[in-house]
């Protein structure tokens, strides 16, 4: 006869050796992250309060003395959001299409997708400059079909920066969404259709929920570098395309004010982390709401 009380905990054979093995395997990666992430971040915080004469909060006072940096931060985050959303909208059909072609053709298509990553970023930027310049290939084509004049151009405007950033980060989003789409079995979709689900229902109830985590991963992979970008805006954006990253770069290379550059970098970093945390919280809320809405359906089906 057994009692209903809790069973005594039993030791896992070799638990100590397993922990030691895992610690040894994770040690190099942990050390690398500490050296390349934690230590520079700590030095950045120290540099933001350390002036030429010792401890100083002058950079923080300079930050609060004008709304210029706040406006540039808002412009950078807005541009990053716009570029990320546009990348998602353009990448999802491409990723889905690649995942549904014959398996032997997928490596070739993926190779063509990531081909821009084999080219220098500066070379891509200058290629875009030539492409969208007045009397360039794109404007000449648009003039031929009557959509725009050959002498008009979006070059040296914020729109040129946005187009370049979408083009530059689109391959990352395509690969991420391709991986998510490839995991969705065709038999699952066929089963849903055979049970009477419409294409819209299959998309909303199966495809979107299964690919949603990858959308968030792609959002982070695109949003973070775009929010801190500055080279694209410096070459293509013109005087009205200034971003916070440009100011940070200028404070280091031209103005020689590393304290203010450190403060602005911390502000930008904190804002990016805040956006990502808010997005994660929104995902949790949406998942909770969906679970509550589906609970009556599950209960009804069980009855």
DOTOR-799115 format. One record per residue (C-alpha): residue number from 0; chain; x, y, z. Coordinates in Angstrom, 2 decimals. Layout:
! residues N
n, chain, xx, yy, zz
NUM, A, X, Y, Z
...
END
This chain:
! residues 303
n, chain, xx, yy, zz
0, A, 0.00, 0.00, 0.00
1, A, 1.49, 3.31, -1.05
2, A, 0.96, 6.61, 0.67
3, A, -0.33, 9.66, -1.13
4, A, 2.43, 11.92, 0.13
5, A, 5.17, 13.39, -2.02
6, A, 7.86, 11.07, -3.17
7, A, 11.39, 11.73, -2.00
8, A, 13.66, 13.37, -4.54
9, A, 16.12, 11.05, -6.17
10, A, 19.55, 12.04, -7.33
11, A, 20.15, 12.03, -11.05
12, A, 23.02, 9.67, -11.89
13, A, 25.96, 11.62, -13.19
14, A, 24.23, 14.96, -12.52
15, A, 27.44, 16.59, -11.29
16, A, 29.40, 15.43, -14.31
17, A, 26.66, 16.64, -16.65
18, A, 26.68, 20.10, -15.06
19, A, 30.46, 20.28, -15.30
20, A, 30.37, 19.22, -18.94
21, A, 27.70, 21.81, -19.81
22, A, 29.65, 24.50, -17.94
23, A, 32.81, 23.67, -19.88
24, A, 30.95, 23.73, -23.19
25, A, 29.22, 27.04, -22.43
26, A, 32.32, 28.63, -20.92
27, A, 33.98, 29.93, -24.12
28, A, 30.72, 31.40, -25.44
29, A, 29.96, 33.03, -22.09
30, A, 33.46, 34.50, -21.92
31, A, 33.20, 35.80, -25.48
32, A, 29.83, 37.46, -24.77
33, A, 31.22, 39.02, -21.61
34, A, 34.22, 40.43, -23.48
35, A, 32.32, 41.68, -26.53
36, A, 29.03, 42.79, -24.95
37, A, 29.10, 43.27, -21.19
38, A, 32.54, 44.88, -20.91
39, A, 32.05, 47.42, -23.74
40, A, 28.62, 48.30, -22.39
41, A, 30.07, 48.90, -18.94
42, A, 32.83, 51.05, -20.41
43, A, 30.22, 53.00, -22.36
44, A, 28.36, 53.80, -19.14
45, A, 31.58, 54.85, -17.43
46, A, 32.61, 57.03, -20.38
47, A, 29.27, 58.83, -20.34
48, A, 29.96, 60.22, -16.85
49, A, 33.70, 60.66, -17.15
50, A, 34.84, 63.95, -18.61
51, A, 38.27, 65.43, -19.14
52, A, 38.34, 66.74, -15.54
53, A, 36.96, 63.61, -13.91
54, A, 33.41, 62.70, -12.99
55, A, 30.96, 64.90, -14.86
56, A, 27.30, 64.89, -15.92
57, A, 27.79, 67.62, -18.50
58, A, 26.92, 65.30, -21.38
59, A, 23.58, 64.43, -19.76
60, A, 22.90, 68.13, -19.19
61, A, 23.72, 68.81, -22.83
62, A, 21.30, 66.08, -23.83
63, A, 18.48, 67.69, -21.86
64, A, 19.26, 71.19, -23.09
65, A, 17.71, 70.69, -26.53
66, A, 14.99, 68.65, -28.15
67, A, 17.12, 67.98, -31.24
68, A, 18.31, 64.62, -30.00
69, A, 14.80, 63.55, -29.04
70, A, 13.54, 64.40, -32.52
71, A, 16.42, 62.51, -34.13
72, A, 15.76, 59.53, -31.88
73, A, 12.11, 59.56, -32.90
74, A, 13.10, 59.79, -36.56
75, A, 15.52, 56.87, -36.22
76, A, 12.99, 54.64, -34.45
77, A, 10.22, 55.60, -36.88
78, A, 12.43, 54.82, -39.86
79, A, 13.46, 51.50, -38.31
80, A, 9.80, 50.58, -37.73
81, A, 8.82, 51.55, -41.28
82, A, 11.72, 49.63, -42.83
83, A, 11.02, 46.56, -40.70
84, A, 7.31, 46.50, -41.55
85, A, 8.06, 46.99, -45.25
86, A, 10.65, 44.21, -45.11
87, A, 8.12, 41.87, -43.47
88, A, 5.47, 42.67, -46.08
89, A, 7.86, 42.07, -48.97
90, A, 9.70, 39.10, -47.48
91, A, 6.81, 36.92, -46.39
92, A, 5.47, 36.09, -49.89
93, A, 9.02, 35.45, -51.10
94, A, 9.88, 33.25, -48.13
95, A, 6.64, 31.31, -48.51
96, A, 7.16, 30.85, -52.25
97, A, 10.72, 29.56, -51.80
98, A, 9.55, 27.10, -49.14
99, A, 6.97, 25.67, -51.55
100, A, 9.17, 25.09, -54.61
101, A, 10.90, 21.79, -55.26
102, A, 13.57, 21.04, -52.67
103, A, 16.32, 20.84, -55.29
104, A, 15.69, 24.45, -56.35
105, A, 15.66, 25.98, -52.88
106, A, 19.46, 26.25, -52.38
107, A, 19.80, 28.18, -55.64
108, A, 16.99, 30.58, -54.72
109, A, 18.34, 31.09, -51.22
110, A, 21.80, 31.69, -52.65
111, A, 20.47, 34.39, -54.93
112, A, 18.59, 35.87, -51.96
113, A, 21.70, 36.27, -49.79
114, A, 23.91, 37.32, -52.71
115, A, 23.96, 41.00, -51.59
116, A, 25.69, 39.88, -48.38
117, A, 28.66, 38.78, -50.48
118, A, 29.11, 42.38, -51.61
119, A, 30.50, 45.34, -49.68
120, A, 27.86, 47.50, -48.01
121, A, 29.41, 50.66, -49.41
122, A, 29.37, 49.17, -52.89
123, A, 25.66, 48.40, -52.51
124, A, 24.96, 51.94, -51.32
125, A, 26.78, 53.54, -54.25
126, A, 25.09, 51.14, -56.64
127, A, 21.73, 52.33, -55.27
128, A, 22.92, 55.94, -55.66
129, A, 23.59, 55.34, -59.36
130, A, 20.33, 53.43, -59.78
131, A, 17.99, 56.10, -58.36
132, A, 19.90, 59.19, -59.48
133, A, 18.33, 61.62, -61.92
134, A, 18.73, 60.30, -65.49
135, A, 19.77, 56.99, -63.95
136, A, 18.47, 53.58, -65.04
137, A, 15.45, 53.55, -62.72
138, A, 14.30, 57.09, -63.46
139, A, 14.81, 56.55, -67.19
140, A, 12.61, 53.46, -67.02
141, A, 9.92, 55.28, -65.04
142, A, 10.05, 58.12, -67.55
143, A, 9.62, 55.65, -70.42
144, A, 6.42, 54.23, -68.91
145, A, 5.10, 57.64, -67.89
146, A, 5.32, 57.28, -64.12
147, A, 7.97, 59.94, -63.46
148, A, 10.27, 62.33, -65.22
149, A, 13.83, 61.23, -65.92
150, A, 15.22, 64.33, -64.18
151, A, 13.27, 63.74, -60.97
152, A, 14.69, 61.53, -58.25
153, A, 14.28, 60.57, -54.58
154, A, 18.05, 60.79, -54.15
155, A, 19.21, 62.86, -51.15
156, A, 15.86, 62.47, -49.42
157, A, 14.80, 60.29, -46.45
158, A, 12.92, 58.09, -48.92
159, A, 16.19, 57.08, -50.54
160, A, 17.54, 56.01, -47.15
161, A, 14.41, 53.96, -46.47
162, A, 14.59, 52.23, -49.86
163, A, 18.26, 51.39, -49.34
164, A, 17.67, 49.99, -45.86
165, A, 14.78, 47.83, -47.05
166, A, 16.90, 46.47, -49.88
167, A, 19.84, 45.89, -47.55
168, A, 17.92, 43.97, -44.87
169, A, 15.31, 42.23, -47.00
170, A, 17.43, 39.06, -47.44
171, A, 17.59, 38.54, -43.67
172, A, 13.82, 38.73, -43.36
173, A, 13.30, 36.42, -46.34
174, A, 15.58, 33.74, -44.87
175, A, 13.93, 33.96, -41.45
176, A, 10.42, 33.67, -42.86
177, A, 11.50, 30.93, -45.26
178, A, 12.68, 28.81, -42.33
179, A, 9.36, 29.36, -40.57
180, A, 7.31, 28.59, -43.68
181, A, 9.30, 25.45, -44.48
182, A, 8.30, 23.94, -41.14
183, A, 4.59, 24.09, -42.02
184, A, 3.66, 20.70, -43.45
185, A, 1.58, 20.72, -46.63
186, A, -0.47, 17.85, -45.20
187, A, -1.57, 20.10, -42.34
188, A, -2.85, 22.72, -44.79
189, A, -4.52, 20.07, -46.93
190, A, -6.22, 18.58, -43.87
191, A, -7.59, 21.99, -42.93
192, A, -8.97, 22.53, -46.42
193, A, -10.49, 19.05, -46.52
194, A, -12.36, 19.90, -43.29
195, A, -13.94, 22.91, -44.98
196, A, -11.55, 25.71, -44.00
197, A, -11.30, 28.52, -46.52
198, A, -7.98, 29.88, -47.71
199, A, -8.47, 32.91, -45.48
200, A, -9.15, 30.70, -42.46
201, A, -6.10, 28.55, -43.20
202, A, -3.96, 31.66, -43.44
203, A, -5.35, 33.28, -40.28
204, A, -5.62, 30.18, -38.07
205, A, -2.64, 28.07, -39.17
206, A, -0.04, 29.96, -41.18
207, A, 0.00, 33.22, -39.19
208, A, 0.17, 31.60, -35.70
209, A, 2.92, 29.19, -36.79
210, A, 5.04, 31.93, -38.39
211, A, 4.40, 34.64, -35.78
212, A, 7.48, 33.82, -33.66
213, A, 9.67, 34.14, -36.75
214, A, 8.13, 37.52, -37.52
215, A, 9.30, 38.68, -34.10
216, A, 12.78, 37.26, -34.67
217, A, 12.96, 38.93, -38.07
218, A, 11.69, 42.18, -36.57
219, A, 14.54, 42.19, -34.05
220, A, 17.17, 41.25, -36.65
221, A, 16.12, 44.13, -38.91
222, A, 14.96, 46.77, -36.42
223, A, 18.12, 46.80, -34.31
224, A, 20.69, 47.52, -37.07
225, A, 18.37, 49.92, -38.91
226, A, 17.78, 52.00, -35.78
227, A, 21.52, 52.52, -35.41
228, A, 22.35, 52.98, -39.09
229, A, 24.06, 56.15, -40.31
230, A, 26.14, 55.41, -43.42
231, A, 23.08, 55.03, -45.64
232, A, 21.62, 58.32, -44.42
233, A, 24.94, 60.10, -44.78
234, A, 25.34, 59.11, -48.44
235, A, 21.75, 58.93, -49.68
236, A, 19.62, 60.86, -47.19
237, A, 20.72, 64.42, -47.81
238, A, 20.46, 67.23, -45.23
239, A, 16.90, 66.27, -44.23
240, A, 17.78, 62.61, -43.66
241, A, 19.93, 63.06, -40.57
242, A, 19.56, 60.24, -38.01
243, A, 20.76, 59.85, -34.45
244, A, 23.47, 57.48, -35.64
245, A, 24.93, 60.29, -37.76
246, A, 25.17, 62.55, -34.71
247, A, 26.85, 59.83, -32.67
248, A, 29.40, 59.22, -35.43
249, A, 30.08, 62.95, -35.79
250, A, 30.60, 63.37, -32.04
251, A, 33.39, 60.78, -32.22
252, A, 35.04, 61.55, -35.56
253, A, 34.57, 65.31, -35.94
254, A, 33.50, 67.06, -32.73
255, A, 35.69, 64.93, -30.42
256, A, 33.01, 64.67, -27.74
257, A, 32.99, 61.00, -26.71
258, A, 30.98, 61.75, -23.57
259, A, 27.97, 62.98, -25.53
260, A, 28.43, 60.14, -28.03
261, A, 28.31, 57.65, -25.14
262, A, 25.16, 59.21, -23.70
263, A, 23.41, 59.23, -27.08
264, A, 24.46, 55.61, -27.64
265, A, 22.98, 54.61, -24.30
266, A, 19.76, 56.45, -25.09
267, A, 19.50, 54.74, -28.46
268, A, 20.30, 51.33, -26.96
269, A, 17.76, 51.78, -24.16
270, A, 15.09, 52.85, -26.64
271, A, 15.73, 49.83, -28.88
272, A, 15.53, 47.44, -25.93
273, A, 12.33, 49.17, -24.81
274, A, 10.72, 48.69, -28.22
275, A, 11.67, 45.01, -28.29
276, A, 10.35, 44.45, -24.76
277, A, 7.10, 46.21, -25.66
278, A, 6.77, 44.01, -28.72
279, A, 7.34, 40.90, -26.62
280, A, 4.74, 42.08, -24.11
281, A, 2.27, 42.70, -26.94
282, A, 2.88, 39.19, -28.21
283, A, 2.17, 37.76, -24.75
284, A, -1.04, 39.76, -24.47
285, A, -2.23, 38.69, -27.92
286, A, -1.46, 35.04, -27.14
287, A, -3.37, 35.30, -23.86
288, A, -6.39, 36.87, -25.57
289, A, -6.36, 34.21, -28.28
290, A, -6.22, 31.47, -25.66
291, A, -9.21, 32.94, -23.81
292, A, -11.20, 33.26, -27.02
293, A, -10.44, 29.67, -27.98
294, A, -11.29, 28.25, -24.55
295, A, -15.10, 28.19, -25.17
296, A, -14.52, 26.53, -28.55
297, A, -12.39, 23.81, -26.97
298, A, -14.92, 23.28, -24.20
299, A, -17.78, 23.05, -26.71
300, A, -15.88, 20.54, -28.81
301, A, -15.18, 18.42, -25.75
302, A, -18.89, 18.35, -24.85
END
